[in-house]
């Protein structure tokens, strides 16, 4: 089955969440005979009905519901969140409750898609106008997306936003975000990608921001900045960003999904894979590794930073070109049910059940095991046609997720690569994704994405059962380097590649 490309972006639980509407409860009460379609509010009975349907569906079909949180912990979370639905509330208020509930599952693939009304409100809402990079608990400015403000410049550190410290802002946002297990790098990447949306959803709904920042010399500046709509960010060509944008652009050596270049021909090659998708992928991989073999390449740098996943078997295929021996990719895949009772509220297709029934066997513990007939990933995998057996360095970060994280875990287990960068956003032992059902909550119209496959990678013995693949060389991205056009992860890989080549000459 196929996992969504860049799914980490789509399932950030709040993602374009909540828009211009207030998260605070309104002062006015709404009479019990007015429903949400008329008032834009949900009555307690409506909100509770939606919540109860969601809980029932999750408990029935989400195979990994208790993978990282125990049943007792989830029961407590469900009950505590439902207790908040005791008054009329705006739709965004209800969605915040749903988002925080889903985050308790600790599954990066479980998420929510907003109804069209709330999406439209989010698109038209003015957001925080600075793009940021998080260093520890610090916010560093990458871009000033106002039309012409020259006070706040790329590279400055944000000290306050409307009187709030960055540490306080992070403490509010991080717990409401979903991620696999205890991995935090993916959460941080999500905040960086959509900080304005998270700020508006979880901190405050304002149209203007008083920002205090300091430069590298310690000089402090303050500016009052108007919010910007997401559609206007790229249009606002603020000259204060020109130098930084030009330097960052130097790092984008290719915008293609699949790219190959030789950094030191023929000895050192770099492959960039942005996502495991596309009909040309199998042939491209075969041709690329054939080229490496013909040229006698000794070191391969594989860049999976920002790779949000894709087709399961494309990840397995990439592993196959790094070994000359058969290997296991998925140990097993669990499924809880193939006959969900909530079909009428979902996109479940009637023709799906017969196919699933033929491709599964009963699990003695309950539910089903997926067989190789349905998913080739649970079978033994053969090596690729032209395997590369030289030194491999893999560049990873918090956006290395889903299939990309599975690839990293299996490759790490096989001891076929050295990892550089940050912990992967996806879990080492696998994730919950694959076959998914989209549940539509009838009153709020929000859609909850429920992954039904619980993947377990064939990677026994790792000490981080709630973590991603951790790098052998931790190299966090720093704003100062990025804004100068310096790729510190790649530079370390090249340094280690030179050491490998020099050792080979001795």
N, C-alpha and C positions, 0 to 999 in steps of 0.2 A: 504494500500500500504506500501511498505517497504522503509525505509530511509537507506542509506548506513551506515554501521558500520564505526566508525572513520572518518566520512565524513569531520569533521573539518580539518583532515590532507589533504584530497584530494582537498578541494576547497579553499585552501589558496591563490587563485588568482595568485600569482607569482609562487607558490610552486617549482617544480624543475626549476622554470622559468629561461629562457634566457641563461643559461649555459655559454660557453666560449666566445660566440660572443659578440662583443662590443655593448653597448647601445648608444654610441656616434655616431653621423652621420659621415660617411666616407667622406674623402676629395674628393674622385673621384666621378664624375658624371657618371651615367649610361644612355646610349642613350635610347630614348623612345621606340625604336623597340626591345629592349631586355626585355624579361619577367622574372618573378621570377624563373621559372623552370630552366633557363639557368644561371642566374647571382647570384641566392641566395638572390636577392633584390626584393622588391615590388615597382612597379611604383605607382605614386600617384593614377592613375585611379584604379589600382588593390586593393590597400589598402582602398580606399574610397568605392569601391564596396563591399568589405568584411564588412567594418564598417556599411554601410547602410543596408546590409542584417541583420546583428546582431541587429541593432537598430529596424528594422521593426519586427523581430521575438520577441524581448523583449517586445515591445509595444503591440504586438498582443497576446502573450501567457503567459507572466510573470504576473500572477495575483497579486503578491505583489510588483510590480514595484514601486508603489507610497505609499507603506506602511510606510516607514520611510523617504523617500525623496519625496517632492511634485512634481507634473508634471512640474511646472515651474523650479524647481531645476534640474530635470533630463533633461529637454529640454536644459537648459543652459549648463549642463555638456556634453551632446551629441554634441552640436554645438562647444563647446570649444575644445573638444578632436578631433573632425573631422577636425578642422582647422589646427591641427598639421600634418595632412597627406597631406602636400603640396609639398613634395619632395620625391625622391627615398629614400627608407630606408631599412635597414636589417630587416629580419623577427623578430628577437628579439626586435628591436625598435618598430615595429608595435605591437607586443604582449604586450609590456609595456603599450602602449596606451590603448589597449583593457582591460588589467588588471585594470588600474587606472579608466577606465570608469565603469567597473563592480563594483568596490569598492564603487562608489557613490550610488549604489542601497541600500547599507547597509543590504545585505542579505547574511548570512553565507553559504547558500547552492548554491548560484549562482557562477559558476566558469568556469574555462577553463582547458582543457586538451591539451597538446602540441602535435604537429605533431611528428612523429618518428625521423625526422632529428634533431629537436631541443632537444628532449629528449636525444638522443645519445650524442649531444654536452654537455649537462648538466652533463651526467654521467661521461664523460671523463675530465671534467674541475677540476682543483685543487681548492679546497675551503678553507676557513678559518679553521685552524686546531684545534681550541679550541671549546669545547662545553660549553655553558653558561647557567646561570640562571639569570633572570632579577629581581632585587630588586629595585622597584621604577624606577629610571633612571640609575641604576648602573648595570654593567655586572660583574657577579661573575663566576669564572672558575669552572666548574664541572669536566672537563676531558681535558687532553692534548693528542690529538690524533696523534701527531708526533711520529715517531719511538723511539726517545731517548732524546728529549730535557728535561733537568732537571731544567731549569730556571723558567718557568712558571708552577706553581703547582696548583692543585685543592684547592679552597678556597681563592685564590688571587682575588683582584678586578682589572679589566682591566681599565686602565686610558686612554690609547690611542691605536688606531689601525691606523698605517700609518699616524700619526699626527692628526687623527680625534677623537674627544671626543665622548663618548657613547651617550650623550644627542643629539648631532648633528646627529648621526647615527639613533637613534630612531625617531627623528623628520622627517627623510626622509623615513623611512620604514613604520611606522605606518599608515600614510594616504593612502598608496597604498594597504593596506590589507583589506579584506572584513570581516565583522562581522555583527551579528544581531543588528540592531539599534545602540545604543551608547555603547555597551558592549566592553570593552578593554581587559578583562582578556583572551579571546580567542585569540586575536591578539598577546598578549605577549607569550602565550603558543606556538603559531605557530612560533614565532621568535626563541624561545628557542629550539624548535624541529629542525628547519632548518635554523639556523642563517647563516651558510656559503652560502647557496643558496640565501638568501635574500641579503646578503652583496654583492655578486657577481652580482646579478641582478640589484640592485638599487644604489649601492655605487661606486664600481669600479671593473674592471676585471684585477686582478693582480695574479701572481703566488707566490708572497712572501709577508710576512707581518711583519712589525716591531711593536712589541707589548710592551707597557709599562704597568707594573702591580705593585701592592703593596700588601704586606702581612698584616696580622692582626696587626702586630706590627708597621706598617707604613713604613717598608723598601721597597724601590722601586727597581725593576729589569727591565731589557730590554732584548729582544731577537729577532732575525730575524728568522722567522719560514717559512719553505716552505709549500705551500698549500698541501692538501691531497685530493685524490678522495674519493667520498662517499664510494665506495666499499672497500677502504683500511682502513677506520676508525677502524673497528672491528679487522682487522688483525694486526694493530700496537699495540702491547702489551707493551706500555710504562710503565716501573716499577714505574714511579712517580705517577701513578694512583692507584696502588695496594691497598693501605689502604682504600682510598675513595670508590673504587669499592666494596671491601669486606663489608664495612659498609652499602652501599646502597643495596647490595644484601640481607642483613638481613631483609630488609623491604619487600622483595618479598616473602611473606609466601606461596603464591600459584601462579602458572602461568596459572591455568585453567581459562576459561571464567566465570564460575560460581563456587563460593567457599563459604563454611561455616566452621566456627570454633567457639569454645567457649573460650572466654577469661577468664571467670570465670564461670565454669560450675556449675549448669545449668542457672545461673542468667543472664549472659551477653554473647550475641552471636554477631558475626560479619559476615555479608554477603558481599562478593565482587562480583560485576557484572561489567565486563569489557565492555560488549556490549550486546545489546538486540537482540540476534540472536541465532540460533541453534534449531534443531528440538526437542532437549531434554529439552528446556527451560520450557514449560508448566508443564511437569511432575516433573521436578526438583523443580520448585517453589512450587508446591502442596506438594511434599514430605518434602521439607525443612520447610515450615510453619507448617506442621503437626508435625514434630519433635519438633519445638519450643513450640507448644501447649502441647505436651505430656510431655516435660521436665519441663514445667512451667516457661519458660524463661520470665524474667521481663523487660530486656532492650535489644534493638536491635540496633546495629551500622551498618548502611548500607553505604557501600563505593562505591560511583559513580564517584570518581576522575578518569579522563582519559577516561570516558565512552562517546564515540562519537555518540551514538544513536543506531538505529536498527529498529526493527518492531514496528509500532505504538501500536498495541494491546498488545505487551509484556509489554510496559510501563503501559498501562491501567490495565493489569492483576496484576502488582506489586502493584499498588494503591489499587486494590480490596482486597489484603491480609493485608491491614492496616486499614480496616474499616469494620464495620458490617452493614452498611447502603448502599442503592443504591446511586449512584453519577453520575454526568456528567463529561466526560473527554474532548471531543471537543465540543464547543458550536456550531460551524459550520465550513464548509470547502467551500471556494469559488473557482470557476474555470472560467477563462476568455473565453476560446474557446475550442471546441472539434474538430474543423476542421481547423487546421493551414494551411495557404496558402504556407508556406515554406517547405512542406513535402519533396519535391525532394532533399532538402539539409539536410535532417535529418534522424534519425532512426525511425520516426513515422511509426507505423504499421497500415495497412488498417483495420485489424480486431478489432482495439481498439475503433473505433468510435461508433459502434453499442452497445458495452458493456457500454460505457460511457453514451450514450444517454439514455439507459434504467435505469441507476442509478443516473440520475440527474434531477433536476427540475429547471425551469427558475428562475433567480434572478431578481426581479423587477428593480433593479438598473443596470442590465446588466450582462451578463454571466449566470452562473449556480450555484446552491447549490448542493453539494454532499449529497445523501440520505443514510440512513442506509443500504439500499440494496447493495450499492456499498462499503460503509465503515462503519463497526459496531461501530467505534469510536464516531460517532455523536449521537448514541442512548444512553439511560440511561444504566449504567453499574451496574451489580449486585455485591454484596460483594463476596469475595473468600470463598472457602470451610472451610478453617481453619484460619480465620483472626487473626492477632496479634494485640492486643489492649493495649499492654504495652507501655513503653516509647521508642521513636524512635529518633535516631540521624543520620543525613545524612551528609556524608563528600562530599564536592563539590569543584570544581575548574574551571578554564577557559576552560578545555577540557570536561566538563560536558555539552554535546551539543545535539541538535536535540531531539530524543525521551527521552533521559536522562533529558534534561532540561524541557520537557513537564511534565514528571513524577514529577519533583521537584516542578513545579508551581502548579499542581493540589494538590499535597500532602501538600504544604504550604497553599494553599487556604482552604483546609479541616482542617487545624491546627492539622495535625497528625505527625509532626516531628519538631525537632529543627535542624537547619542547621549550619554546622561548615566548615570553610575554606574560599574560595573565591567565588565571584559572578560567577554564571554559565555562560558558553560561549554562551548558547542559550537563546533566548528571553522568558520572562515570559508569554507573551500573545500568544505565538506560533511562527510559522516560515513558510517559503515558501519551500516546498519540495515535498515529495510523488511522484506523477506521474511527470516524467521528460522527456524532449525531448532533444536529443543531436544534436545540429546544427553544421554542418561542413562548415566552411568558405572556399569557393572554391579556392581562390588564396593562402592564407597562410596555408591552411589545418588545422588550429587550430580548435578545437571543443569547442563550448560554451554550457555549461549545463544550461538549462532553467527549473526551477521548476514551475509546473503548478498548484499545490494545494497551496492555501493560508489557512493555519490552524489557527483557533482561539480557544485557550483553554478556557474551562469553568471556568474562574477565575476572575470574575468581582471585581472591587474595589481596585486593586493594584495600588500604586502610581507611579510605574516605568514603564510606557507604552513603553519606549524605552530601557529598561534594562532587565537583567536576574533576576533570583531568588537571592536576596542578603542574605548573611549568617546572622544568629542571632549572631554568634560569628565569627568575622573576624580574621582568622589566616592564614597569608600568609606564604608560604614555604620559609625558609631561607637556603641559601647554607651551612652555618656553621652547622646547625642542620642536614640537609640531609647528609652531608659528614661524620657526626658522627654516622649515622644510627638512627637518632631520628625522629620520625613521630609526629610532634607537634599537628596536627589535631586529630590524634587518641588518643594521650595522654590527650588532653582536653576532648574528648568524654568519655574516661574512668574515668576521674575525675568527670565529671557530672553524669556519670552512678553510681558511688559510692555514690554521694549525693542523687540520686534518691532511691537507695537501703536503705540507712540509714534513709531517711525520711519514707520509708515504714515500718521500724522496730519500729518507734515511736508509 
